[in-house]
Amino acid sequence: MSRSTNLVRAVVLAVFSVLSLGATLVPNSATAQVTAFKQAVAEAAARDEDIAAFYRENGYTPLWTGPGDMDRERRAQLMQAIRSVASHGLPVARYDPEGLMAILAAVRTPRDRGMAEVEMSRVFLKYARDIQTGMLIPNRITPQMVRDVPYRERISYLTGLRDAQPAAFFRALPPRSMEYNALIKEKVAMERLMKAGGWGPAVPAKSLRPGDSGAAVIALRNRLIAMDYLKRSNGRTYDDAMQAAVQQFQIDHGLNDDGVAGDATMVQINTSVEKRLQSVLVAMERERWFNTERGKRHILVNLPDFSAKIIDDGKITFYTRSVIGANKGDRPTPEFSDVMDHMVINPSWFVPRSIATKEYLPALKRNPNAVSHIEITDSRGRKVNRGAVNFSQYTERSFPYAMRQPPSSSNALGLVKFMFPNKYNIYLHDTPAKSLFARDVRAYSHGCIRLAQPFDFAYALLAKQEDDPKGFFQSVLRTGQETRVDLKEPVPVHIIYRTAVTNARGHTEYRADVYGRDAKIWDALSRAGVVLGGVQG
């Protein structure tokens, strides 16, 4: 047991040495003391409905300030927990352990003890929810973070602690995922590195390539050495060893591994330790928002990584590159979870109204034969004769038609789409625009997620229900007919946003903040008192 833990225990035990229900605090009877305690609890708890309900239902029995061993253990565990929240990237000042200790030390009467009892429950509830499901509320930071955070009923924390071994209960509160544990380790490593001065000076160049030499190449060499991508050397040119180091750096940061330190690569190389630590702290908060069962088999789409994966029993069994929503207007892809229950082979593309009215209607006003690959249909689904319509009379609001692109290899959705019906109208699909998958930054869609290998993705999903998944898929594809194929075992889909991610080897990798969402979260964490370096007041 650590020295700090022993200190907390000793102080808490000393503070409460006079708090036995039978102690002679004032010259009243034991009954009067109990009554005064209960009245104080009821009064103090009246401001919080959940705390009031808990004590009312439990006959105002103390959870923290009784004379028993369990009460003492709960007190010690709470004080230890709120003193060490900085290890989880939370601000110690939010829980004010010194203030709570002062309240406890000032207890002289049963009324004081009742007030202290409720204050401990109040601090505990704040801590428990923060450490388990996050301190911030996602959609208050940006409306595109629409994830349903798995909040527990607040009173369940109090009843759970009452009925459990305190140490085990507190240990179980933070996320138990391997990702969260890896982030805690990375936080410690980044804090140490930051205190040691980081990776040294940034590279004073926008791009460098093999064969280059000069001061900027030396700066790149030194930075790669500091990052453990290159062995120590006196090389002054961009040689084969440096190219190999840059390639490995690119692989670790989700970039095209061409060995050229171009614009995107140089931005990542020059990112400071402080910025990396911010990414880790944000990722920890995000992991708390996502503290839920994800499914034995699930699909994971990480937006800044531009990837889609199938995870089986915690292992990646399929990976493909993706294209996500463009970073403008209403196109950025939202973050949420849902369940994929079918795919559509040879899909039609039903043009979203926003695209039909904002992009296609202006073109139709200029030329009624514009976007000729799209069918225009009326409210009953009948194809409209373009020549008989005066498109100039319509506005975005009054446009009465729907638009549809029939199945084809040039369809905007390609030849297959994967559906997890949701109110955001987001899904995964094929695309005829294959060249975009070769780019470092792949944010170009209207919000849906395009897959580089959609057929292989379909085969992987169908393998659970078809003896010959490829043969089955191709036979349906050859019909050219729009066909729905249900998944016999629906698969959870999680669209997440992580700029600090753990790879299969347990190492943390970093991605660019493509939508700027992590910067907003960091601002919110900073305002709430989170600081860099592990020293948080």
N, C-alpha and C positions, 0 to 999 in steps of 0.2 A: 504494500500500500504506500502511496507517495507521501512525502512530507506535508504537502499542501492539504491532502485529504485528511491526514491525522490532525492538522491544525484546525480545519473546519469542524471536524467531529468534536475536538476538545472545546472549542469556543461554544458550539451549539449546546453541548452537554452542560457546560458551565452556566450558560444563560438560562437554561431550563431546569436547573437544579431546584428551583423554588416553585415550579409550576405544577406540582402534584395537586390533584383535585382536593386532597385533604390537607394541604399545607395551610399554615396559619398566616395568611397574608394580611388580613384585617380582623378585628375582633367580632366577626359575624359567625353564624353557624355554617356548617358545611353545606346545608341546603341553600342558605342565602347566597353562598359563593357560587354554587352551581347555577342558581337562578340568574345571578348577575352575569355570569359567563354566557348563558344562553341568550339573554336579552341583548348583550353586546354583539353576539354573532348575528342574531336576527337583524339588528339595526344596521350593522356594517354590510351584511350581505344583501340588504334590500336594494342596493344599487345595481346588483348583477343577478338577473333572473335565474341563471343556471346555478350559481353558487347558493342562492337562497333556497332553490328547490332541493339541492343536495342535502343541505343541513336540515331542512324541514323534514325531508323523508327519512333522515337518519337520527331524528330526535335530538339534533344539535350536539351529537357526539363529536368530540374533537378528532380531527384527522392528523394534526400536527403537534398540538400542544398538550396532549395527555401525558401521563407519567410512564406509559408502557414502553417496552423495547422497540415495538414497531413504530410508535410515534417518534422516538428519538432517531430511529433509522431513516424515516421519511424526511425529518428535518435535515439530517446530515446529507442525504442524497440530493435534496433540493439545493442546498447551499453549494455543494460541490458542483452540481450541474450548471448553475447560473454563473459561477465563477470561471467556468472553463468553456463558455459558449464561443469564445474567440476561435477555438480550434475548429468550430463548424462555420466560421465566417459570419458570426452574428455578434452584435455589439453588446458588451457586458453592461454598459450603462443603461440599456433598455430594461434590464431586470434589477438594477441597482442593488447588488448584494450588500454593499456597505450600509445603505439606507435600511434594508430589511434587518440587518444585524442590529442596527441602532434601535429599531422598533422593538426587537426582541429583548435587547439589553435593558430597555426602559420599562419592561413589564413589572408592575408592583401589585396590581389588583386583579381580581377575576375579570373586571371589565377590560382592563388593558390586555389581558390574555385573550379574550374574545375578539378584540380588534386585531391583535396580532395573528390569531388563527385565520381570520378571513383574508388578511393581507397576504399570508403565505399561500392560500388557495388562489388568490388573484394572480400573484406572480407565477405560480405553478402553471395555471391555465395558459397564460401568455407564453411561457417557455415551451410547454408541451406542444401547443399548436404550431409555434414558430419552428421548432426543431423537427417536427414531423411533416408538416405540409407548407412550410414557408412563412416568412414574415410579411411578404408583399402579396398583393392581389393582382394577378397577371393582367386582366383586362382593364385595370385602372392605369396601367403603364402605357399600353397601346391596345386599341380595340382588336387588333389582329391576333393577339394571344388569347384565344378563346378556350383554352384548355379547362376542363372541369377538374378543379383541384379536389382530391378525395378527402374533404374535411370530415372529421369525426364530430359527433355530438359532443359539445364541451363537457357536459356532465359525465360523459363516459370516462373521461380522464380521471375524474375524482373517484367514481365508483371502481374503476379499474385499479387505481392505486390502493384504494381501501382494501381490495380483495387479493392483492398480489404481494409478492416479496418486493420491497422497494427497489433494491439494487437491480433486479431483473427487469422490473417495469421501466426504470429510467434507461437501462441499456437498450430496450426494445423501441424507444421512441424515435430515434433518428432513422433515416432510410437504411436498410440492410443490404442494399445492392452492392455488387462489386464495383460498379461505376462510382458510387458515392465514396466508398472506401479508397479507391484509387485517387479521387479528387482530393481527399484529405491529405494523402501522402504527397501529392503534387503541390498542394498549398504549402506544406512545410518545406519542400525542396525549393520552391520559388521564393519563399521568404528568406531562406538562408542565402540563396543566390543574390537576392536584392541587397541584403545587408553586406554581401561581399563585393558589391559594385557592379553586379550584372555581367553582361557579355562584352563590356567595353564600348568604344566609340562605334557609332553607326557607319555604314559604308557610304562614302560621299559620291555615289553614282546612281543613276536611274536604272542602268543595266550594264552588265558585263558578260563577255562570252569567251569561250576557249581561244587562247592565243593572245588575249589582252595582257598588258603589263602596266606597271605604274603604281602610284600611291593607293588608288582605289582597290586594286587587286590585292595589295598587301593588307589593306583594311578588311577586305573580304576574307582573306586567309586567316587573319587573327580572329575574326568573329566566328568563323567555322570551327577553329580550334577551341575557342571558348565554349562553343555549343556542343563539343564532343563529336563533331562530324568529320574532323580532319586531324591527323596526327601532327604533332609539333614539327615544324620545318621552317627553313629560311627561304622557301620558294618565293619568287617575285613575279612569276607569270601564272596565268590561268592555264595550268597544265592538266594532265589526265587525272591526277589525284584530286585536284580541286573540282574538276568536272564530275567525278564520281561522288564527291562529297555533296555537291549541289544537287545531284540527282537523288541521293538518299534524302536530303532535306525536302526536296519537292515531293517525294513519295509520302513522307511523314506529314506533309501539310496539304495533301490533296491536290497538288498541282501536276501539270504535265511534266513528266520526268525527262526532259530533253537535255538537261545539263547546262542550259543557258540561264544565267541569272537575269531574266527579263524583268519587266515592270512588276508583275504580280509576285514573282519570286523575291525580288528585292524588297518589296514592301514587307513581306513576311520575315525576311532575314533581319530587317532593321527594326522590327517590332520589339519594344523594350520588355524587360523582365516585369516591370510594373504593369504593363498592359496584359501580359500573360497571366499575371496573378489576378488581375481584375476578371479575366475570362474564367479562371478557375472558381473564384468566389461567386460569379454569376451562375456558372454551371451547377454549383452546389445548391443555390437557391432554386434553380430550375428542377434539379433532381428531387428536391423536397416537394415541389408542386406535382411531380410525376411519381410520387411515392405510392404506387399501386401495383397490383398483380397485372402483368403485361400479357400473359398468355403463354402456355407451353410452346406453341407456335405462334409467332406474330410477325407482322411486317413493320419495319422501322424505316422511316424516311427522315433523314437528317438534312434540313434545308441548307445550311451553310456548307455541308459536305457534298451537296449535289449528288446524293446517293439514295438508293433504295435497297433494303436487305430483307431477306427472310431469315428469321432467327428460330432455330429449333433447339429446345432444351438449353438455352443460353449460348448456343454456338451459331455462327453465321454459316448458313448452308447455301445461300445464294446472294450475289452482289451484282448490282448494275449501276452505271452512271445515270443521273437524271438531269432534267431541265426543270426549273421551278419558275414561279411567277416573277415577272419583271418588277424591278424596284421603282414603280411609279404608279400613281393613281390608286385604283382599287385592285391592282394586279398582284401584289405580294401574296404569297400563299399563307393562309392562316395556320395556326398550330392547334391541333385537337386530336382526339382519338375516336375511332368508330370501328365498325365491323364489316369486312368485305364478305359479301354473300354470293356474288356472281360475277361473271365476266360476259362481255358481249363480243362475239366474233363477227367480223364484217359490220361494224357499227355505222349507223347514221350519225351525223353531227347535227344536233339541233342547236342552232346558233343562239347563244345567250342574247337576251334582249338588249343588254348594254352594248354588245358588239354590233347587233343589227341596226340599232338606231344611231349610235355614235360614229361607227366606222362605215357601214354599208349604205345607210340611207343617204348621206351626202354624195356618195359615188353614184347612186341610183338617180338622184336629182340631176346630176350632170349628164348621165347616160343610162337609160333604162335597161340597157343590155350589159351593164357592168356586173362584175362578180357572177358571170354566167354559169359557173359551176355550182351555184347555190339555187335551190328551188325556193320559190316564194309561195306560201300557202295561206289560205284564209282561215277563219276561225273554225271551220269544219274539216280542215286538213286537205282541202282541194287545191290543186296546183293553179296558180294565178297566171294569166296571160300578161306578161310585162307590158306589152304594147298597148294594153287597154287601161293602164294605170298612170295617172298623173302624180308621180311621186313628189313633185314640188309642193303639193298642197299639204303635205304632212310634216309634222314636227316630231321630235323625239317622243313627246308625250302622246301624240295622236296617231302615230303609225299603227295601223290595225293588223298587220300581217306577221306571220312567223316565217322563219327561214330554216332550211334544212339542206345539208349536203348528203346525198345518197352514199351508200357504201362504195368504196373504191380504194385503190392503192394510193391515190392522191388525197383521200379524205383527211381532214385536219386531225382526226383521231387515229389515223393509220388504220390498221386491220384488226385491232383488238383494244378494248378498254376494260378496266377492272373497277368494279363498282362497290362502294361502301356508302350507300345512300345517306346523305347528310344535308343539312340546311344551307351549307356553304357552296354546294354544287361542285365539290372538288372530287376528282378521281384520278387514277393512274391510267396512262394510255400510251399507245404507239404514236409515232409521228413520221411524216415523210421528210421532215427537216433534220436529216441525220447529221449534217455537218456541225451542228451546234454542240454535239457531245464531245468534240475535240477541243473545246475551249476551256480555259481555266475557270472562268466565271460563267455559269450557265443559268442565268436568270433572264428568261425571254418569254415565258408563256403568259397567258391571261390569268393564271392562278393554278391551273391543274398541273399535274406532275407527269412529264413525259419520260419514258424509259428507253434507254439505249438498246436493251435486249428484251423486248416485250414478249417475244415468242418463248424464249427460254424461261422467262418469269412465269408464263402460263404453264409450261411443261412442269415446272417445279410445284406449282399449286395443284395441278391435275394429277400429279404422281400419287397423291393420297387416295385417289378414287378411280384411277384408270390403270389398267395393266400396261397399256401402251399410250402414255399421255401425248407423246409427239404425234403418233399416228392418228389418234382421236382428234387432236386439234387441227391437224392438216386436212383431215377428211371434211371437217366442218368448214374450214377456210375455203376449200376448193368449191364449195357450193355457191359461194358469192352471196349467199343469203344472210341477212341479219339474224343472228341466232344467240339466244341467251343460254348460258351454261351455268347452272347453279353449283356452288361449292357445297358438297355434302357436309363438310365441317367448316363453317364460317371462320374467318381468320381476323383477329384484331389488327387494326392498322393504327399506328402511332406516328403522327407527323410532329417531329420535334425540331428544336433549334439549339444546337450545341456548337459553340466555337472552341470549346475544350472537350475533347473526346478521348476515350480510352480504347486503344487498339487491342487486338487479340493477344498481344504479348504483355498486356497490362501497362503499357507506356502511354502517357498522355500526348496527344497530338493537338494541333491548333488549326483553326480555319478563320477566314476573314468574316467579319460581321456584316454580311451582305446586305441586310435590311436595316442595320443600325439599331436593332432591338436590344442587343446586349449593352450598348452604350447607355440606353435609356434605363435599363435595369440597374446598371452600375450607378447612375446618377441617383436613382431612388434609394439604393442601398447606402450610398454615401450620405444622403440626407437623413437616413435613419440611424446613422452613427457608425457604419462599417468603415474601417480604415485599413490601409495596406500595412503589412509588416508584422501582424499578429499582436500588436500592442493596442488594445482597444479599451478605452475608459468607459 
